[in-house]
Amino acid sequence: MSSEPNTDRTAVKTYVPSYQKSEWKRHADDLDMSQSEFVRTMVQAGRRGFTTGGESNPEEGDEEGSNPGGNGLESRVESVLSRKGPLSWEDLLDALSGDLEERLENALDDLQSEDRVRYSGREGGYVLTDGER
């Protein structure tokens, strides 16, 4: 018997509300990923550091290792390299930081529309609002 994992692909089917599928599709498009690749990456990222009972287990994940906070950087690197092939350090950094800029802009747009953050020229940047959450 071989100790190699079985890498044959198989389909997985799930049902989600249509608004959620639309959000996932938009996010996948933003990341230049297929919907399948996006869901697969998000599931794997979500599984890191969790045990069956839903309790966090940093020893199983790499919360303190090369993936602090479980941010999925390794998955993002693999995704970029699988789409674009070999990249220099600078090109890889550009691909990853461009994604960060877009994600930050989207997050700030959402936070501002929810009146949780505002831009203040007087204070020199973005600040939390005083509104209750």
Buried (B, 14 or more C-beta within 10 A) or exposed (E): EEEEEEEEEEEEEEEEEEEEBEEBEEBBEEBBBEEEBBBBBBEEBEEBBBEEEEEEEEEEBBBEEEBEEBEBBBBBBEBBEEEEEEBEEEEBEEBBEEBEEEEEEEEBEEBBEEEEBBEEEEEEEEEEBEEEE
